[in-house]
């Protein structure tokens, strides 16, 4: 076992939306074509491709595990480590070093992708980005503050940039609830989902809430940020920064 480290992308996945699995597999394929890593594999906690084959068949002595998730909460933390039997951020097993990286949603480059997507949609609608508001829609949790903290941190960083007139947040599972925020939104505004994959929350819950509020024609929804084509570059950057630091 030698050479460049392997990269394992771990998504939340979905047992009901196969598109979530197809997306992470395609992202892994595109990352592999870059040639930065010895092997690139995609697995999900739910649905296919499953976790059972996450580490089998890898021939490298160093393995980077990148959670394709928005925050370092219960899923990216305890559940993922438990599922892969990791000791912590670094595990040595069978002559191999397994390095668990920070979730992709915490990488600073995601701020650029979100801001660009919102600004481009505002301009496409004939509005200057400096006159529009971005609405960041996250999952949230009443049990774990990580989702809200990550979303609010991202929103605050975008506010400090000052390129948008405003940046607001809303959540599906905790205040401020999306259903409560939507009636207070004024045009021009654009919503984007703080989700990594096109699964139930991103493609069903958010659009339905916008439609129920009577805003489908006034509040464009960009879907999950994780579906953006620039995510491949972000994956390479996030994992590449770590590739040289993992000692065999």
N, C-alpha and C positions, 0 to 999 in steps of 0.2 A: 504494500500500500504506500503510495507516494504521489508526488505531483501536486497540481493545483487542488484546492479543497473542493469537496462536493457541496452543492447548495440544495437544501430541501425547503421548498415553500410549503407552509402549512396554512391552509385556509379554514374558515369555519365550515364552509360547505352547506349543503341543504339536501335533505332526503326527498324534498318535493319539487325542487327547482334544479334540474340537471345542468342548467346554464351556469350555475355557480361553479360546478366542477369543471365544465368545459373551459371556462374562462381561465382558471388558474393553470390548467394543463397547457393552454395556448401560451400563456405568459411564460411558463417554464420552457416551452419549446423555443420561444423567441430569445429568451435569456441564454439558452444553451447555444444558439447560433452565434452569439457574440464571442464565444470561446474563452471567457474569463474563468470558467470553473471546470474542474475535472468531470463532474457529472451534475446534472440538474434534474431534480425530481419534484413533482407536485403531489400533495396529499391533502385530505380534508378530514376534519373531525366528524363530519356528518356526510352521508352520501358517498359518492365515488369521485375520485380515487380515494380509497380508505387508508387509514393509518397503518394497517397491517404490514404494508410493504415499504414503509417510510425509510427504513435503514437497511433492509436486506438487499444484497447484491451490490452495495457500494464498495468500490475498490480503493478509495482514497483513505489516507490516515487522518485526514482532517475533514470535519463535516460542519458546515454552517447551517443552522436551522432558523429560518426567517418567518415569523408569524405574519401572515397576510391579514392583519387585523388592525383596528383603529386605535386600540389602547392596550395598556398593560393591566388588564383587569382579570377577572376570574378565569375567563376562557384562555387568554394568552399566557396567563401565569400558571395557576395551580393545575387546571385541567390538562393543559398541553404538556406540562412537565410530568404529570402523573401518567398520561397516556404513553409518553415516550420513555418513561422511567429515567428521567433526568434528575441528577442530584442538585442542580441549580443552574447557574449561567454557564458553567463548564463541567462536563462529565468526561471521565476517562474510562473507557470500557473496551476490552478486547483489542488493545493496542491502538485504539482510535480516540481522537479528541473530538467531542461533540460540543460545539459552542452555540448557545441559544442567544440570538440577537434580539434587540429591541423591536417591538412591532413596527411594521412599515408605516403605520398611521402616525407614529411619533416623529418621523423623519422630517426635517425642516423643508425638504424639497416638496412635500405635499402641499405646503402653503402656496407655493408658486403655481402648482397645477390648479388648485381650487380658485385662486384669484384670477388666473388666466381664463378658466372656463366661465366664470361669472362675468368678467369684463367682456369677453367675446360675445356672449349672449346678449348683454346689454347693448353693445354696439350693433349687433345684428338687428336689434329692434329699434334702432335709430336713436339710442340714448348714449350719452357719454358715461363711461364707467364712474366718473366722479359725481354723477348725479343719481346713481343707482345703489340699491341695497342688496346685499347677499344674505340669504337665510340658510344657515347650516343646520341640517336636520340629522340628529343622531338618535341612537337607540335609547341610551340612558338606562338607569337601573336604580331601584329603590334600595337595593342591597349593597351595591358596589359603586363608589363615587368615581371610579376611573374613567368611565365613558364621558360623564359630564365634565370632569376636570380637563380631559383631553380636548373636548369640543370647545370649551370656554377658553382654554389656552390658545387654541388655534384662532378663534374669533378675535381675541385680544391682539394677537400678533398682526392679524390683517388690519385691524383698526389702526394700530400704530403706523402701519405703512401709509395710510391716508389716501389710498388710490380709489377707494370706494366711499360713497357717502355714508354708508353704515353697514355694519355686520351684526346680525342677530343669530341667536340659537333657539332651537326648539327640539323637543324630544318626544319619543313615542311612549316611554315608560316612566317618565318622571317630569315634574315641573321644570321649566315652563312647557306644558304640553303643546304639541303641534296644533291640536284643535283649538286651543285658546289663543295661540299666537297668530294663526292665519287671518282672523278677522281684523287684526290690528296692522297688517301689512299694507303699505301704500306703494303705488306704482311710481317709478319703475323698480321692480324687484325680481330677483331670480333665486330659486331654491336649488340646493344641491344636497344629495344624500351622503352622509358620512358613513358609508358602508363600502366594504371591499368587493362585494360580489352582487350580481343581479338575483338575489334571493327574495323571499317573501316580503320582508320589511321594505326593501328598496323599490321593488317593482309593483307591489300591491298596496301596502299600508299607506305609504306617502302619497302616491297619486290619488288614492281614494279619499284621503283626508282633504287634499286640495280641491277635488271635485265636490265633496260634500260642503265645502266652504264657499262654493260658487266662484272659484278663482282659476279654473283651468285655462282660461284665455288671458288672464291678467297676471298670473304668476307662473312663468315657465319653470318646469322642473327638469334638471339636467340628468337625473338618475344617479346611480352610485358612482362616487369619485373613483373607486377602484377599477372601473371599467375603462378609464381613460387610457389611450394608447401610450401616453408618457409614463405610465406605471412601469413599463419594462425598463426604461432608463433609470427610474428611481430604484428599482430592485437591484440593478447592477451597481449603482452607486452605493446603496445602503450596505449590500453584502460585500462589495469590493473594498470598502473602507476597512472591513474586518479581516479580509482574506490574508493580509500580510501579518496579522497580529496573532494568529493561532499557531502556537508552536506544536510540532508533532511530539 
